[in-house]
Amino acid sequence: MNSLLSLVRDFCSSIIDHYGKDVKGILIAGDALEKMDEDLEIYIIVVISKLRRVSFLARQEIIEYFINKLKNNPLYKEYILSYGHRPLIYSILVDPDELDYNMPIVLYAMTRGKILLDTDNKIKNLLPEKISIIGKSVMKVEDIDKGKVVDL
């Protein structure tokens, strides 16, 4: 887990160095954390103020910029040699106001992940509200058996 978490740290540090005080929060979640297996995926939700008018396409280009910066990191190359593929780091950038939109990946990270940064305590303040919305759990579609009746 050390190499994946080091890459996550470098990824987040790079974003914080670039955006400074505009970075209001960072959450991480995913099977890599839940199963303590760095060969699985990890999701990073970065809360940055003043993103509301930036399209999701442009946000993805921003993420790719920071992922590409990781490629020069020796740990990135070691990870590829060890596992045969790039690290499964997936990220989304959101504005602090968008935390209220109940996006599934953000709900998942808020309820089952870890908060790495929360400068204005917005994430912690929203957390009880989000937990009550989803009944204290998030269901992944892949975990539902075919033909099973599910309350949504």
N, C-alpha and C positions, 0 to 999 in steps of 0.2 A: 504494500500500500504506500510505502514511502515515496517511490518514484512518481506515482500518479498524483499524490497529494502535493509533492514538490512542484510538479508541473502546474497544478491548480493554483498553488501559491504564486508562482511566477506569472501566470496568466492574470490573476487578480491584481497583483502588484503592478503589472504593466498598465492595466486599466486605471488603477488609482493614480499612478504617476502621471498619466496623460490627462485625466479628468479632474484630479484633485478633489476639492471639497464638494464637487457636484456629485460624487459617488456617495449615495445615501445608505446603501445596503448591499449585502452580498449573502446569498443563500446557496447552499450546496445540498444535493440530494441524489438519489439513484441507487441502483443495485450494487455499485462498487462500495458504497458506504454501508448499505444494509447487510451485504454478505461478506464484507471485508475482502473483496476480490478485485484487484486493480485491473483485471482483464475485462471487467464489465463497464457499463456506461456510468458517467457522472454528469449531473446537470448543474449548471451554474446560472443563477438568476442574479443579474446585476441591476440594481436600482440606481438610476442616474437622473438627476433633475434636469429639466429643460429638454427632455426627449419627446415630449408629447406630439410635436409637429413633425417628427422624423418618421419616415415610412418604415415599415417592418423590413422591406427589402434593403433599405439603406442601413438599418440596424444590423442586418446579417452581414453586410459588407464590412461594417465596423468590427464585428466579431471575427470575421475571417482575417482581417488585418492583424488582430492580436494573436490569433492562432498561428498565423504565418510567422510571427515574431518568435514563437516557441520553437519553431523548426531549427533554429540555430543553437538551441540549448542541447548540451551533450546528453542530458537525461532523456530528451525526446528521442534521440537516436538510439540510446540504450533500450528504451521501451520498445521501439520498433524491432530491434534485434531480438529482444526477449519474447515478444508476443506475436510478431509477424504482421502487425497492423499498427496504424497510428493510435494514439490514446483516444478513447471514446469520450471526449469532452464535448458536451453540447451546451450551448449557452443561449440565453435570451436577455435582451436589454429591455427594461421597462422604466417608465416614469413613475415617481412615487404615487401619483394619482391613479395610475393604472393597476395598482395593487388591489383596488376595490372592484375590478372587473371580473373577478372569479375565473380567470384563465386556468384551465386544468393543470398545466405544468407548474404554475405559480402556487396553486393550492397544494399540490403534491409536495413541493419544496417547503412550503410553510408548515405543513403538518407532519411530514415524515423526514424532513431534512434538518440541517444545522444552519443556524444563523452565524455567519462569520463577522458581519459588520452591520450595525444598525444605528447610525449616527443620531437620528431624531426619534428613536424608539417607535417609529411608525409600524414596523413589522411586528414587534412585540405587542403593540396596542391593538393591532388588527387580528392577531392570532386567535384570541378567544372567540371573536365573532366568526372567523373562518371555520374554526372547529365546529361550532354549533351549526353552521350551514351544511357541513358535509357529514355530520354525525360521527365525528372523531376518527374517520378513516377515509382513505382515498382508494377507490377500486380501480385497478388497471383492467382495461378491456381484455388483455391477454389472459388474465386470471379467471375470467368467466367461462364456465363450461357451456358448450353449445346446448341449447334447449333449456338452460337454467333460467328460472324466473328471478329477476333482480328488481328490487325496489330502487327507484331513482329519485 
